Amino acid sequence: MREVRTVGAKREVGLWLVVLILLLGTIPVARGQQQITLSYWHHIHKPANDLEARLITEFESRSPGVRVQVTLIEDADLNTKLLTAMAGGAGPDIFNLFDGFFTSYVTSGFLAPVDLQVFQAPSYGDLTSRWLRGSLSGYTNRGKIYGIPSELSSYGFWINAKHFQESGLNADKDAPRTWEDVARVGQKLARFKGNTLVRKGYAQSWRFPVRYLIIFDAMLRQAGGQIFNAEGTQVLLPSQPTRKALQTWVDFVRRSRIDDPALGGGKRAEEEFGAGLASMMGSAGSWFLPLLKEQYPSVAPDARVIPYPRFRGGPDIASDVYGYAWMVNAHGANQKAAWRFAEFMSSHQRDYINIGIFHPRLGWFDTPEAKNYPYFQLWVSELSKGSYTPRVVRLEEAAAVIGRMIERASIDGADVAKSIDAARQELQKVLR
């Protein structure tokens, strides 16, 4: 029996349920069979949650004596709640987590290395050979692997072809290829009521620190810079490239006026796009297509995905590559069962593609399900041209610093150079 908990939801247990639980507790367990309850935390993403509900039922039917207790948490809150639980010596047996947080967990001793016996692998090298080259590197520390990837993704650039047509534009010929194009085309797509923006030409991601980091890091790399060195031990933020990237973000709000953080009522960029409040956005990967069809059926037929914009004359660098992985609590009592659960889930990559989630397990990219997925070749091409998000121990704090830098300059109108200097000083404190 699968149990699902949603953090924040109220639960009332009646007297009859208490009695039932007590009665069930008196039923003897089959001799030699140990009862295990695996606690599993995952972020809220309805298509994945629904799929995993079915897979978990199948896993439980194949694993006598094992029950999976699922807790669903908002993506923006999962890391904080998980870190708090783990630091207190608790936390779930297994969890699905954004790869950017891996360094913080592994250096804190919170993670158990992958059980090679469960995966029938004689060595970590053999295990690595079963996945797309480089896809396990983000979960490797000192020669051991601590995570099994559940997703490999990068952001695409989404446009509304109907909005293009209404604005006298052709979605094929006039789609932006550079950030300079985004400003120019966005001005034709934006709609105003008086002096108030009522439809964004381009929706940027606001008030979600990790997304600030993913998007700005890619723009900075395209401009010729980096936030940190490769080891994540030194702040870089070179002046000229950083000014170029940040000024571009700021100009979308204060110069071309194709975006306004106040419009949308706190919605994420993909929600604004789905609601028809934005004509373009670049904050969603392949996973958004099933959501778009289900939640925004009136917009879905007009949605197109194109390569992520670059800077004119700059390097051919796409959006940052990121992923999620199943990781196991080093202090959990059910580690082997947890890795069996991860192995089972990771073997169903063909099911996950139906909800737009790419598993980087070798052979998957050659399946009909993968090749027939909309824009598959574009996604694969973009993944090959991106870099992983920065690896720093306190990544969420670093992301918040980048977010404050962007908001100071874009919303408050602070001087770009001074905002960068302030961010550089804050990031140096984060790394100490």
C-alpha positions in Angstrom: 0.0 0.0 0.0 1.4 3.4 -1.0 1.1 6.3 1.3 1.5 9.9 0.0 1.9 13.0 2.2 1.9 16.5 0.9 3.8 18.9 3.2 1.5 21.6 4.5 -1.7 19.6 4.1 -3.9 19.1 7.2 -4.6 15.5 8.3 -7.2 14.5 10.8 -7.3 10.9 12.1 -10.6 9.7 13.5 -11.1 7.2 16.3 -12.0 4.5 13.9 -8.7 4.8 12.1 -6.7 4.6 15.3 -8.6 1.4 16.2 -7.9 0.0 12.7 -4.2 0.8 13.0 -4.0 -0.9 16.4 -5.8 -4.0 15.0 -3.5 -4.2 12.0 -0.5 -4.0 14.4 -1.7 -7.2 15.9 -1.6 -9.2 12.7 1.6 -11.4 12.7 4.2 -10.8 10.0 5.0 -13.8 7.9 7.8 -15.8 9.4 11.2 -14.7 8.1 9.7 -11.7 6.3 10.9 -8.3 7.5 8.4 -5.4 7.1 10.1 -2.2 5.7 8.6 1.2 5.2 10.7 3.3 2.8 10.3 7.0 3.2 10.7 8.8 -0.1 10.8 12.6 -0.7 10.2 14.1 -4.1 9.4 17.6 -5.4 5.8 18.3 -6.6 5.6 17.8 -10.4 2.2 16.3 -11.2 3.2 14.2 -14.3 6.1 12.6 -12.4 4.1 12.2 -9.2 1.3 10.4 -11.1 3.7 8.2 -13.0 5.7 7.3 -9.8 2.5 6.4 -8.0 1.9 3.7 -10.6 5.5 2.5 -10.6 5.6 2.4 -6.8 2.5 0.2 -6.7 4.3 -2.2 -9.1 7.5 -2.0 -7.0 5.6 -2.9 -3.8 3.9 -5.8 -5.6 7.3 -7.2 -6.5 8.8 -6.5 -3.1 6.9 -8.4 -0.4 7.2 -6.7 2.9 8.2 -3.3 1.5 5.9 -0.2 1.6 6.9 3.2 0.2 5.8 6.3 2.0 5.9 9.3 -0.3 6.2 12.9 0.8 5.7 15.6 -1.9 7.3 19.0 -1.3 7.4 22.2 -3.4 10.7 22.2 -5.4 11.7 25.6 -4.0 11.4 24.3 -0.5 12.7 20.7 -0.7 16.4 21.4 -0.2 15.8 23.5 3.0 13.4 21.0 4.5 15.7 18.1 3.6 18.9 19.7 4.9 17.2 20.5 8.2 16.0 17.0 8.6 19.3 15.4 7.7 21.3 17.8 10.0 19.0 16.6 12.8 19.9 13.0 12.1 16.6 12.2 10.5 15.4 12.6 6.9 13.9 10.1 4.4 15.5 6.8 3.4 15.7 8.0 -0.2 15.0 11.3 -2.0 15.1 12.8 -5.5 17.2 16.0 -5.5 18.5 18.6 -7.9 22.1 17.9 -8.8 23.4 21.4 -7.9 22.9 20.5 -4.2 25.0 17.3 -4.4 28.2 18.9 -3.1 26.6 20.2 0.0 25.2 16.8 0.9 28.2 14.6 0.1 30.7 16.8 1.9 28.4 16.8 5.0 28.4 13.0 5.0 24.7 12.7 4.4 24.9 10.4 1.4 25.4 6.6 1.1 27.4 5.5 -2.0 25.6 3.5 -4.6 25.2 -0.2 -3.6 27.1 -1.9 -6.5 25.6 -5.3 -5.6 22.1 -4.0 -6.2 23.1 -2.8 -9.7 25.1 -6.0 -10.3 28.1 -3.8 -11.1 31.6 -5.1 -10.2 33.0 -1.5 -9.9 32.0 2.1 -10.1 33.7 2.3 -13.5 31.4 -0.4 -14.8 28.4 1.4 -13.4 29.5 4.6 -15.1 29.8 2.9 -18.5 26.1 2.2 -18.4 25.1 5.8 -18.4 25.6 8.6 -20.9 29.1 9.9 -20.8 29.5 12.5 -18.0 26.0 12.1 -16.6 27.2 10.5 -13.4 30.1 12.9 -12.9 27.8 15.3 -11.1 27.1 12.7 -8.4 30.7 11.4 -8.0 33.0 12.2 -5.2 36.5 10.7 -4.6 35.9 7.9 -6.9 32.5 6.8 -5.6 29.0 7.4 -7.0 26.3 8.7 -4.7 23.3 9.3 -7.0 21.4 7.5 -9.8 20.1 10.1 -12.4 16.4 10.4 -12.8 16.5 13.3 -15.2 18.9 15.2 -17.5 17.6 18.5 -18.7 18.3 22.0 -20.0 16.0 24.9 -20.7 14.6 25.4 -24.2 13.3 28.7 -25.5 9.5 28.7 -25.9 7.5 30.9 -28.2 3.8 31.4 -28.9 3.3 31.1 -32.7 -0.2 32.7 -32.5 1.2 35.8 -30.7 3.8 36.0 -33.5 1.1 35.9 -36.2 -1.0 38.5 -34.4 2.0 40.8 -34.3 2.8 40.5 -38.0 5.6 38.1 -37.4 6.5 34.6 -38.7 7.3 32.1 -36.0 9.7 30.3 -38.2 11.5 33.2 -39.8 11.3 35.8 -37.0 12.0 33.6 -34.0 14.9 35.1 -32.0 18.3 33.5 -32.3 20.2 36.0 -30.1 19.5 37.9 -26.9 19.5 41.1 -29.0 16.8 39.5 -31.1 14.8 38.7 -28.0 14.6 42.5 -27.2 13.7 43.5 -30.7 11.1 40.8 -31.3 9.8 41.1 -27.8 8.9 44.7 -28.3 6.6 43.7 -31.2 5.0 41.0 -29.1 4.5 42.9 -25.9 1.1 44.5 -25.2 0.3 47.6 -23.1 -2.8 49.1 -21.6 -1.9 52.7 -21.4 1.6 52.6 -20.0 1.1 49.3 -18.2 2.5 46.0 -19.6 -0.4 43.5 -19.8 1.3 40.8 -22.0 5.0 40.2 -21.7 7.1 39.9 -24.9 9.5 37.7 -22.8 9.0 36.3 -19.3 12.1 36.0 -17.3 12.3 33.9 -14.2 11.7 35.8 -11.0 12.0 35.1 -7.3 13.2 31.5 -7.7 16.9 31.6 -6.7 18.1 28.4 -8.4 16.5 29.5 -11.7 18.3 32.8 -11.4 21.5 30.9 -11.1 20.8 28.5 -14.0 19.8 31.2 -16.4 22.4 33.8 -15.4 25.2 31.3 -15.3 24.4 30.3 -19.0 24.2 34.0 -20.1 27.5 34.7 -18.4 29.2 31.8 -20.0 27.9 33.0 -23.4 29.3 36.4 -22.6 32.8 34.9 -21.9 32.8 34.6 -18.1 31.9 32.3 -15.1 30.5 32.8 -11.7 33.0 30.5 -10.0 36.1 28.5 -11.0 35.7 24.9 -11.9 36.3 23.7 -8.3 33.7 26.1 -6.9 36.3 27.6 -4.5 36.8 31.0 -6.1 34.5 33.8 -7.1 35.2 35.1 -10.6 32.4 37.3 -12.0 34.7 39.1 -14.5 33.7 42.7 -14.9 33.0 43.0 -18.6 31.2 39.7 -19.3 29.2 40.0 -16.1 28.1 43.6 -17.0 27.0 42.4 -20.4 24.9 39.5 -19.0 23.3 41.5 -16.2 22.7 44.6 -18.4 20.9 42.4 -20.9 18.6 41.1 -18.1 18.0 44.6 -16.8 17.3 46.1 -20.2 14.5 43.6 -20.8 12.7 45.3 -17.9 13.9 48.9 -18.0 14.8 49.6 -21.6 12.8 47.5 -24.1 10.2 46.9 -21.4 9.2 43.5 -22.6 9.1 42.1 -19.1 7.8 43.3 -15.8 8.3 41.4 -12.5 5.0 42.9 -11.2 2.9 41.3 -13.9 1.8 37.7 -13.3 1.0 37.7 -9.6 4.0 35.6 -8.6 3.5 33.0 -11.4 6.6 31.3 -12.7 7.6 32.1 -16.3 6.2 28.9 -17.7 2.9 29.5 -15.9 2.7 33.0 -17.5 3.5 31.5 -20.9 0.8 28.9 -20.4 -1.7 31.5 -19.3 -1.1 33.6 -22.4 0.5 36.4 -20.3 3.9 36.0 -22.1 4.8 35.4 -25.7 8.2 34.0 -25.0 10.0 32.4 -22.1 13.2 30.4 -21.4 12.7 28.7 -18.1 11.4 25.2 -19.0 12.8 22.0 -20.4 11.3 19.0 -22.1 9.3 18.2 -19.0 7.0 21.2 -19.6 5.4 19.9 -22.8 3.1 17.4 -21.1 2.2 20.0 -18.4 1.4 22.5 -21.1 -0.9 20.1 -22.9 -2.7 19.1 -19.7 -2.9 22.5 -17.9 -3.0 25.0 -20.8 -4.7 23.2 -23.7 -5.6 26.5 -25.4 -2.0 27.6 -25.7 -0.3 24.2 -26.2 -1.1 23.9 -30.0 0.6 27.3 -30.6 3.7 26.6 -28.5 7.1 26.1 -30.3 10.5 25.2 -28.9 13.6 26.8 -30.4 17.3 26.8 -29.4 18.3 29.0 -26.4 19.4 32.4 -27.5 23.1 33.3 -27.6 24.9 36.6 -27.7 25.5 37.9 -31.3 29.0 36.9 -32.3 29.5 34.9 -29.1 30.3 31.2 -28.5 27.7 28.5 -29.2 26.7 27.8 -25.6 23.2 26.6 -24.7 21.4 26.8 -21.4 23.0 25.2 -18.3 22.6 21.4 -18.0 21.0 20.2 -14.8 19.5 17.1 -13.5 17.9 15.2 -10.6 19.0 12.0 -9.0 17.9 9.4 -6.5 20.1 9.6 -3.4 20.1 7.5 -0.3 20.4 8.7 3.3 23.8 7.5 4.8 22.2 7.2 8.2 19.0 5.4 7.0 18.2 2.0 8.2 17.0 0.7 4.9 19.8 1.5 2.5 19.8 -1.7 0.4 16.0 -1.5 0.0 16.3 2.1 -1.0 18.9 1.4 -3.7 16.7 -1.5 -5.0 13.9 1.1 -5.3 16.3 3.5 -7.2 17.3 0.6 -9.5 13.7 -0.3 -10.2 12.7 3.3 -10.9 15.7 4.0 -13.2 14.9 1.0 -15.3 11.6 2.5 -16.4 13.1 5.3 -18.6 10.6 4.6 -21.4 7.8 5.5 -19.0 9.5 8.7 -18.0 9.9 10.0 -21.6 6.1 10.1 -21.9 6.1 12.9 -19.4 9.1 14.6 -21.0 11.8 13.4 -18.6 15.0 12.2 -20.1 16.9 9.4 -18.4 20.6 9.4 -19.4 20.9 5.6 -19.3 22.7 4.2 -22.3 20.5 2.9 -25.0 17.6 5.1 -24.1 18.4 7.8 -26.7 18.1 5.1 -29.4 14.6 4.0 -28.4 11.5 4.8 -30.6 9.9 6.5 -27.6 12.9 8.9 -27.3 13.3 9.6 -31.0 9.5 10.3 -31.4 9.4 12.8 -28.6 8.7 16.3 -29.9 11.8 18.3 -30.6 14.0 15.4 -29.5 16.9 16.3 -31.7 16.8 19.9 -30.5 16.9 18.8 -26.9 19.8 16.4 -27.5 21.7 19.1 -29.4 21.2 21.7 -26.7 22.3 19.3 -24.0 25.6 18.7 -25.8 26.3 22.5 -25.8 25.6 23.3 -22.2 27.6 23.2 -19.0 26.5 21.8 -15.7 25.4 24.3 -13.1 28.2 25.5 -10.8 29.3 23.1 -8.0 29.6 24.9 -4.7 28.9 23.7 -1.2 26.3 26.4 -0.3 24.7 26.6 -3.7 21.3 27.8 -2.6 22.9 30.7 -0.8 25.0 31.5 -3.8 21.8 31.4 -6.0 20.1 33.8 -3.6 23.1 36.2 -4.0 22.7 36.1 -7.8 19.0 36.7 -7.4 19.5 39.8 -5.2 22.0 41.1 -7.7 19.5 40.8 -10.6 16.6 42.2 -8.6 18.6 45.2 -7.3 19.5 46.3 -10.8 16.3 45.2 -12.6 13.6 46.1 -10.1 15.2 48.7 -7.9 17.2 50.4 -10.6 20.6 50.1 -8.8 23.8 50.7 -10.8 24.8 47.5 -12.6 28.5 47.7 -11.7 27.8 48.4 -8.0 25.3 45.6 -7.9 27.9 43.2 -9.3 30.5 44.4 -6.8 28.1 43.8 -4.0 27.3 40.3 -5.3 31.0 39.5 -5.6 31.6 40.4 -1.9 28.5 38.4 -0.8 29.7 35.3 -2.8 33.1 35.5 -1.3 31.5 35.2 2.2 29.4 32.3 1.0 32.5 30.4 0.0 34.3 30.9 3.3 
